Structures are given as structure tokens and as C-alpha cells.
Amino acid sequence: MEPAGLAALLDGASSLLQDGIRFAHEGVLVDGNRVVVMTACDSPLAKGGSYVNQFCFVMTFDDAGKITELREYTDSGPAIAAFHS
């Protein structure tokens, strides 16, 4: 997804959240230039209820410390239930 598409997606979801997404980081693994971040969210929705999900972000860094690749792994079911119902 292009940055503009991601920004539009996040803008659309932000109006459905009471105070944005609240992440609770659960762990970090580092292997050379690759970092894995495990996190979860429990974020109140504007219409009531919560968006609860777990995420795994895999980032690859270049020699200057900039992210060259970012992958997000999550269960789409909770996101669909929270944002498309």
C-alpha cells in the first residue's frame, strides 16, 4: 500500500476511535538489521465497545538506521468487526 493510501485508511479509522489506538508493547526481538515488535491494542470505539487486537511488526533497517521495509501481521477479523459493522 502506498503512503497516501495508508494515510487515508488511518484517517478513516481515527474517527471511529474514541482516543486513537492505544498500544501495549509485549516484546521486541532483534536479529541483525531486522526487528520484530509484538504489541496489542485495546482501544475504546466512539460508538461503544473496544477494538482489541494483536500485532506483529517486522522492520528491516539500512546501515543509516532508517526503516527500509515494514510488514504488519494481524488478525483482520477484529478490525472488520470494529470498523465495518
Protein Blocks (a to p, Z undefined) as FASTA:
>chain_A
ZZklmmmmmmmmmmmpmnopadddfbdcdehjaccdddddddddfkgpjddddddddddd
dfkopafbdcddddfklmmmmmmZZ
